[in-house]
Amino acid sequence: MLLLLATVLVIALFMLLSSYSSKTESTQAKEHNVILISANLLRPDHMSCYGYHRNTTPNICSVAEDGIIFEQAVSPATWSLPAYGSLFTSQYPSAHGLRKNKDRLSKTSKLLSGQLKKEGYRTAAFVGSVRNESGQLRPIYGFDRGFDTYHAKGHLFTDTIPPAKKWISKNKDKEFFLFLHGQDIHYPWHYPENYQHKYSSNYSGVLKNETYRLHMDYSNDSRILDNIRHTENGSYLHYGSQRIPLSEEDISHIKAHYDGGLLYTDQLLGSFLDWLKEQEMYENTTIIVTSDHGTTIGDRVLKGNRVIGHGKKPFDEQIRTPLIIKPAANLPTPVKKEIGAQVSLIDIMPTILDITGVGKPEELQGKSLEDLVWSGELWQKERQLFAETARTDSMAVRTDQWKLIDATNDPQKRSYLLYNLTADPDESENVLRKYPEVAERMRAYIEEQKIRNLEIKTKSRSGEKN
């Protein structure tokens, strides 16, 4: 009997080790390239493969057909600088330290690009972030570290795709990591006329007037959309001393204008993907498509303002992002095509390091998505993900069902918003008083996370001084 039991245990152990060995060998194959694409302000709920009624992103969604689409991906920040800091460090903003324009990444921060470069990958970034001095991906912040080539010229994908193609042509015989970025969807929505009116060609309202029209030249970025207000009597445009009433048709035109930018961006990325296929590089390349964060485009009213923009309270339209991963052909076939588990931008770095076989630094706060993709294993416990705003003390925590937003304006008087995402995905009803025990648990998550973030930041900055 003991002999039989021992035999069974040996066989079980052998099978377990064989399975583990097979998994690590196949998912850590290094003979492929990685291209990470980020389109600023890309909202998943305005993409056709996420269920949107307009076919705004056929080319991006074709990548999803060849790979995996994550239905609940969120950003750790509501604006670009901290979000990209999190993307490249796998840390939350108050841990990596990029919270305001004056901040810089610590010299001891371990970036995704640097980890890959140490293992022999050629690294390059082509970023559209130099429209003005506030470009959030400029080298001054430290994002260029670890890249052999860091091309930060222009603003749009039309500025970044051509040099990226040239670089790939010169480096296609080597393993490489490439980051491709564009801000075509970012206000002031600078794209061709036929795309601006693609979904509202019959519109004849006030926003078509040359003075108030949505499209603004970069030399005259007058932020028309920041001046939209909302009262119980409706929305209006506050322009100088004028109060110009806006109808629901006008608000729909704003959304249609945004959608036209999505379609334009999708066409540009589609031509890039077609070029990769012509070069016979699409199959052996892991391609990841995401965004830094979303944006509000007239679908929320706060304190009398019809919100259009981002950077403030982390409602889902501002922090939800698309995440699509097409694995290289020499990686195993994903177990699932659609994954509903909640994931974050901080998970992208550890995932890339896992599939390329590159070791992960200890300081990472994200989780590799390897098990979700190739084993179908779900998180064992309820996962809490966090998002931060431009204010250092403001944070939100999100689970699959709940979200608590620290809406404090006065540090001496804390204020919170609690939403049941299952029953109220639009976050329209604050149920803080209805579920005080949930709110208390979520508040505890936030305070614990603040402590962890401060510990990581302190350790990183102390290492910088030594």
C-alpha positions in Angstrom: 0.0 0.0 0.0 2.8 2.4 0.9 4.6 1.5 -2.3 1.5 2.3 -4.3 1.0 5.6 -2.6 4.7 6.5 -3.1 4.4 5.7 -6.8 1.3 7.8 -7.2 3.0 10.8 -5.5 6.1 10.5 -7.7 3.9 10.4 -10.8 1.9 13.4 -9.6 5.1 15.3 -8.8 6.6 14.5 -12.2 3.4 15.7 -14.0 3.4 18.9 -12.0 7.0 19.7 -12.7 6.6 18.8 -16.4 3.6 21.1 -16.6 5.5 23.9 -14.9 8.6 23.4 -17.0 6.5 23.4 -20.2 4.7 26.5 -19.1 7.8 28.5 -18.2 9.7 27.4 -21.3 6.8 28.3 -23.7 5.8 31.6 -22.1 9.3 32.8 -21.6 10.4 32.3 -25.2 12.8 35.2 -26.1 12.8 34.8 -29.8 10.2 37.5 -30.5 9.8 41.2 -30.4 7.4 43.4 -28.3 5.6 46.5 -29.5 3.7 48.5 -26.9 1.2 51.0 -28.4 -0.5 53.7 -26.4 -3.1 56.2 -27.7 -3.7 59.0 -25.3 -7.3 59.3 -24.0 -8.6 56.2 -25.7 -11.8 55.2 -24.0 -12.7 51.5 -24.3 -16.4 52.1 -24.1 -16.1 54.0 -27.4 -14.4 51.1 -29.2 -16.3 48.7 -31.3 -14.7 45.5 -29.8 -15.8 46.7 -26.4 -19.4 46.9 -27.5 -19.7 50.4 -28.8 -22.4 51.0 -31.4 -20.1 52.8 -33.9 -17.4 50.9 -35.7 -14.7 53.3 -34.6 -11.7 50.9 -34.2 -11.8 48.0 -36.7 -8.0 47.8 -37.0 -7.3 47.9 -33.3 -10.0 45.3 -32.8 -8.5 43.0 -35.3 -5.5 42.7 -32.9 -8.0 41.6 -30.3 -9.3 38.9 -32.7 -5.8 37.6 -32.9 -5.2 37.8 -29.1 -6.9 38.7 -25.8 -9.1 41.6 -24.8 -9.2 42.6 -21.1 -12.6 44.0 -20.3 -11.8 45.7 -17.0 -8.4 47.4 -17.4 -7.9 50.6 -15.4 -5.3 53.2 -15.1 -3.6 54.2 -11.8 -4.0 57.9 -12.7 -6.3 60.4 -14.4 -3.7 62.1 -16.4 -0.6 61.3 -18.4 2.5 61.9 -16.4 1.8 59.6 -13.4 0.0 57.1 -15.7 3.1 56.6 -17.9 5.3 56.6 -14.8 3.2 53.6 -13.6 3.3 51.9 -17.0 7.1 51.9 -17.1 7.8 51.2 -13.4 4.8 49.0 -12.4 4.3 51.2 -9.4 1.5 53.5 -8.3 2.1 57.3 -8.7 2.8 58.1 -5.1 5.3 55.2 -5.1 7.3 56.2 -8.2 6.9 59.9 -7.4 5.6 61.4 -10.6 2.6 63.3 -9.3 3.1 66.8 -10.7 4.9 68.5 -13.6 7.8 69.4 -11.3 8.5 65.8 -10.3 11.1 63.5 -11.8 11.6 59.7 -11.8 14.1 58.6 -9.2 17.5 57.7 -10.7 17.2 54.3 -9.0 13.8 53.5 -10.6 13.9 50.3 -12.6 12.1 50.9 -15.9 10.7 48.3 -18.2 13.0 49.5 -21.0 16.1 49.3 -18.8 15.3 45.7 -17.7 14.9 44.6 -21.3 18.0 46.4 -22.5 20.1 44.7 -19.8 19.0 41.3 -21.3 20.1 42.3 -24.9 16.9 43.7 -26.3 17.2 46.7 -28.6 14.9 49.4 -27.2 13.3 52.4 -28.9 10.4 54.8 -28.1 8.6 57.1 -30.5 6.5 59.4 -28.5 4.2 62.3 -29.6 4.6 64.5 -26.6 6.3 67.7 -27.6 3.5 70.0 -28.7 4.6 72.4 -25.9 6.6 72.5 -22.8 4.0 70.5 -20.9 4.5 67.3 -22.9 4.3 64.5 -20.4 6.7 62.0 -22.1 9.6 64.4 -22.5 13.1 63.0 -21.6 13.3 65.6 -18.8 11.1 63.3 -16.6 13.4 60.3 -17.1 11.4 58.2 -19.5 14.3 58.0 -22.0 16.3 55.9 -19.6 16.9 52.4 -20.9 16.0 53.3 -24.5 18.7 53.1 -27.2 16.6 55.5 -29.2 14.1 58.0 -27.7 12.4 60.0 -30.4 10.3 62.7 -28.8 9.3 65.0 -31.7 5.9 66.1 -32.7 2.6 65.2 -31.2 0.6 62.8 -33.4 1.0 59.2 -34.8 1.7 60.9 -38.1 4.9 62.2 -36.3 5.8 58.9 -34.6 4.9 56.1 -37.0 7.3 57.0 -39.9 10.5 57.1 -37.8 9.3 54.0 -35.9 9.1 52.1 -39.2 12.5 53.2 -40.2 14.0 52.0 -36.9 12.2 48.6 -37.1 13.6 48.1 -40.7 17.1 48.6 -39.4 16.6 46.4 -36.3 14.3 43.7 -37.4 16.9 41.0 -37.3 17.4 41.6 -33.6 15.1 41.2 -30.6 13.6 44.5 -29.8 11.1 46.4 -27.6 9.4 49.4 -29.2 7.0 51.9 -27.5 4.8 53.7 -30.0 2.7 56.7 -28.8 0.4 59.4 -30.2 -1.9 62.0 -28.9 -4.3 62.3 -31.9 -7.4 61.8 -29.7 -6.2 64.4 -27.2 -7.8 67.8 -27.2 -7.7 70.0 -29.3 -8.6 67.0 -31.6 -6.3 67.9 -34.5 -7.3 65.5 -37.3 -8.6 65.9 -40.9 -11.9 67.6 -41.6 -13.6 64.5 -43.0 -12.9 62.6 -39.7 -14.1 65.6 -37.6 -17.6 65.3 -39.1 -17.6 61.6 -39.9 -20.4 60.9 -37.3 -22.2 64.2 -37.3 -22.2 65.4 -41.0 -25.6 66.9 -40.6 -24.9 68.9 -37.5 -25.5 72.6 -37.8 -25.5 73.7 -34.2 -23.6 76.5 -32.4 -20.3 74.4 -32.1 -20.0 74.6 -35.9 -19.4 78.3 -35.6 -15.8 79.2 -36.4 -15.5 81.0 -33.1 -16.6 78.0 -31.0 -15.8 75.0 -33.2 -14.2 72.1 -31.4 -11.2 71.8 -33.6 -8.5 74.3 -32.6 -5.1 74.8 -34.1 -2.2 74.1 -31.7 -1.1 77.7 -31.8 -4.5 78.8 -30.5 -5.5 76.2 -28.0 -8.3 78.2 -26.4 -9.9 75.3 -24.5 -13.5 76.0 -25.7 -14.6 72.8 -24.1 -13.5 73.9 -20.6 -16.1 76.6 -20.7 -19.2 74.4 -20.9 -21.5 74.7 -17.8 -24.7 72.9 -16.8 -27.7 74.0 -14.7 -31.1 72.6 -14.0 -32.2 74.5 -17.1 -29.7 72.8 -19.3 -26.1 73.2 -20.6 -24.5 76.4 -22.0 -21.2 77.6 -23.3 -19.7 80.4 -21.3 -17.7 82.4 -23.7 -16.5 85.8 -22.5 -19.6 87.6 -21.4 -21.9 85.4 -23.5 -24.0 82.4 -22.3 -24.7 80.3 -25.3 -27.3 77.6 -24.8 -26.3 74.1 -25.8 -28.7 71.4 -26.7 -28.4 67.6 -26.4 -27.6 67.6 -30.1 -24.6 69.8 -29.3 -23.4 67.5 -26.6 -23.8 64.5 -28.9 -21.8 66.4 -31.5 -18.9 66.6 -29.0 -19.0 62.8 -28.6 -19.2 62.3 -32.3 -16.2 64.5 -32.8 -14.2 62.4 -30.4 -15.4 59.2 -32.2 -14.1 60.6 -35.4 -10.7 61.0 -33.8 -10.8 57.4 -32.8 -11.5 56.3 -36.3 -8.7 58.4 -37.7 -6.3 57.1 -35.1 -7.4 53.5 -35.9 -6.7 54.1 -39.6 -3.2 55.3 -38.8 -2.5 52.3 -36.6 -4.1 50.0 -39.1 -1.6 51.1 -41.8 1.2 50.4 -39.3 -0.1 46.9 -38.6 -0.5 46.2 -42.3 3.1 47.3 -42.8 4.3 44.9 -40.0 2.5 42.1 -41.9 4.1 43.1 -45.2 7.5 42.9 -43.4 6.5 39.5 -42.1 7.0 40.8 -38.5 3.4 40.7 -37.3 3.3 37.0 -36.3 6.5 36.9 -34.4 5.8 40.1 -32.4 3.8 40.5 -29.2 1.7 43.6 -29.7 0.0 45.3 -26.8 -2.5 48.2 -27.3 -3.6 50.4 -24.4 -4.0 54.0 -23.3 -2.7 56.1 -20.4 -6.3 56.9 -19.2 -9.7 57.9 -20.5 -11.6 61.2 -20.5 -15.1 62.6 -19.8 -16.8 63.9 -22.9 -20.0 65.5 -21.6 -21.4 62.4 -19.9 -21.1 63.7 -16.4 -22.3 66.8 -14.5 -20.4 67.9 -11.4 -21.0 71.0 -9.4 -22.9 72.7 -12.2 -20.3 71.9 -14.8 -20.8 69.6 -17.8 -17.5 67.7 -17.4 -15.3 67.5 -20.5 -11.7 66.5 -19.8 -9.7 64.5 -17.4 -7.2 64.8 -14.5 -9.7 65.2 -11.6 -12.0 62.7 -9.9 -11.3 59.1 -11.0 -14.7 58.1 -12.4 -14.5 55.1 -14.7 -14.7 57.1 -17.9 -11.4 58.7 -16.9 -9.5 55.6 -15.5 -10.8 52.7 -17.6 -8.5 51.9 -20.5 -8.4 49.3 -23.3 -5.9 46.5 -22.9 -5.4 44.2 -25.9 -2.5 41.7 -26.1 -1.7 39.7 -29.2 1.0 37.1 -28.2 3.8 36.3 -30.6 3.3 33.1 -32.6 5.9 31.1 -30.6 4.0 31.7 -27.4 1.2 29.2 -26.4 -2.4 29.8 -27.5 -4.3 31.8 -24.8 -6.8 29.8 -22.8 -9.4 32.7 -23.1 -10.0 35.4 -25.7 -11.8 37.7 -23.3 -10.8 38.2 -19.7 -13.2 39.9 -17.3 -10.9 40.1 -14.2 -9.9 43.5 -13.1 -6.4 44.4 -14.2 -4.2 47.6 -14.3 -1.6 49.4 -16.4 0.9 48.4 -13.6 0.4 44.8 -14.7 1.9 45.4 -18.2 5.5 45.6 -17.2 5.6 42.3 -15.2 3.7 40.6 -18.0 6.2 41.6 -20.6 9.1 40.6 -18.4 7.6 37.2 -17.9 6.9 36.4 -21.5 10.4 37.5 -22.5 12.1 35.6 -19.7 13.6 38.7 -18.1 13.8 38.8 -14.3 11.4 41.1 -12.4 12.6 43.7 -9.9 11.3 43.3 -6.3 9.7 46.7 -6.3 7.0 46.0 -8.8 3.4 46.5 -7.5 1.7 45.0 -10.5 0.9 41.4 -11.2 1.9 39.4 -14.3 -1.1 38.5 -16.4 0.6 35.3 -17.5 -1.6 33.0 -15.5 -4.8 34.7 -16.5 -3.9 34.4 -20.2 -2.3 31.0 -20.4 -3.7 29.1 -17.5 -7.1 30.7 -17.0 -6.3 31.1 -13.3 -8.3 33.9 -11.6 -7.0 35.9 -8.7 -7.4 34.0 -5.5 -8.6 37.0 -3.5 -10.6 40.1 -4.2 -8.2 42.5 -5.9 -8.0 46.1 -5.0 -6.7 48.5 -7.6 -6.0 52.2 -6.9 -6.1 55.4 -8.9 -4.7 58.8 -8.0 -5.4 62.3 -9.1 -3.3 65.4 -9.4 -3.7 66.1 -5.7 -1.2 64.1 -3.6 -3.7 63.1 -0.9 -6.5 61.9 -3.2 -6.9 58.3 -4.1 -9.7 55.9 -5.2 -9.9 52.2 -4.7 -11.7 49.9 -7.1 -12.8 46.2 -6.8 -14.9 44.2 -9.2 -18.0 45.4 -7.4 -17.2 48.6 -5.5 -15.4 51.9 -5.9 -14.6 54.4 -3.2 -13.4 57.8 -4.3 -11.7 60.2 -1.9 -13.5 63.4 -3.1 -11.8 65.6 -0.4 -11.2 69.3 -1.3 -10.3 70.3 2.3 -7.7 68.0 3.9 -9.2 68.8 7.3 -12.6 67.4 6.2 -12.5 64.1 4.4 -15.3 63.4 1.8 -16.0 60.1 0.0 -18.1 58.7 -2.8 -19.1 55.1 -2.8 -20.5 53.3 -5.9 -21.8 49.8 -6.5 -20.3 49.1 -9.9 -22.4 46.0 -10.4 -25.7 47.8 -9.9 -24.6 51.2 -11.0 -21.8 51.0 -13.6 -22.3 54.7 -14.5 -21.5 55.8 -11.0 -24.6 57.9 -10.6 -25.7 57.1 -7.1 -23.5 57.6 -4.0 -24.4 54.8 -1.6 -21.9 55.7 1.1 -24.6 56.0 3.8 -26.4 52.8 2.6 -23.2 50.6 2.9 -21.1 52.1 5.7 -19.3 48.8 6.4 -18.2 48.6 2.8 -17.0 52.2 2.8 -15.0 51.6 6.0 -13.3 48.5 4.5 -12.5 50.5 1.3 -11.1 53.4 3.3 -8.8 51.0 5.1 -7.6 49.7 1.8 -6.7 53.3 0.8 -4.8 54.0 4.0 -2.9 50.8 3.8 -1.9 51.5 0.2 -0.7 55.0 1.0 1.7 53.4 3.6 3.0 50.9 1.1 3.5 53.5 -1.6 5.4 55.8 0.8 7.6 52.9 1.9 8.6 52.2 -1.8 9.2 55.8 -2.5 11.3 56.3 0.6 13.4 53.3 -0.2 13.9 54.4 -3.8 14.9 58.0 -2.9 17.2 56.8 -0.1 19.0 54.6 -2.6 19.4 57.6 -4.9 21.3 59.5 -2.3 23.7 56.7 -1.5 
